Amino acid sequence: MFDSFGWLGVGLLFSAYALISTKVLTPDSASYQSMNLIGALGIALSAGADGSYPATILNVLWMLIACGSLFMTWQKPTLHQDSR
């Protein structure tokens, strides 16, 4: 079961990297950071279940960075257009 989470995580991280490299997504987009967060979670679960603690720690740190980026994205003020 945890292998499935790992494969899902690998797919998401690879897709996120491909989408940012081809400029489909931007680094500060919630979509990109969400893909990083969920992808790292899947790999961390799989690695932790297998006892691969260095990979687990790496992906937990990856998740923390993604969470911080998402928080900063959500804190950005939005511009509202006047509806007149």
N, C-alpha and C positions, 0 to 999 in steps of 0.2 A: 504494500500500500504506500509506504513512504517513498519507494522508487518513483511512483507516479507523480508525487509532489515534486520530486527532484527534476523529473523530465519536464513537467509543466514550468518549473522555475527556469530551467535552462532555455526553454522555448521563449519565455517572456523576456529574459535578459538579452537573448540573441536578437529578438524582434525589436526591442527597445534600442539596442545599439544600431541595428540596421536602419531603423526609422530616423534616428538622430543623425546618422552619418549621411543619409540621403536628403537631409533637411526637410523631411516630412513632419517631424516634431521638433520642438525647440527644447533646450535643456531646462527651461523654467516652466514647461507645461505640466499641468497636473496629470495628464495622460502618461507622459514619459516617466515621471516620478512614481506614479502608481504602479506602472509595469515593473520598475526597479524594486519597489517595496514588496509586491506580491511574488515576483520572481525570486528575490533573495529569501523570502520566507519559505518558499517551496524547497529551495536548495538547503537552507538551514535545517529544516525538518528532516530531510532525507539524510544529510550528512550527520546530524546528531543521532539519528536512529542507527546509523552504521558505526558510530563511535569516532567519526572523523572530526575531532574537536577544532583543529585549526580552520577547516573549511566552515564549520558552524560559526565560529567567532567572526571570521571574515564576513560572512553573510549577515550576521546580526549587526555588525558595524555598518554594512551596506544599507541595511534597513533603517538604522538610525539616521544616516545621512539623507535617505529618501524622505523619512518623516520630517526632518528639519526643513528640507526643501519644500515639501508640501505645505507645512505650516507657514513658511515665508510667502509662498504663492497665495495662500488664502488670506494673508494679512495685507496684501497689496491693496491700496485704495482703488476702487473702480470709478471710472468716469461715467457720470450720468448725463445723458443729453437732456436738454430742456425740451419739454413736450409741447411748447407753444407753437 
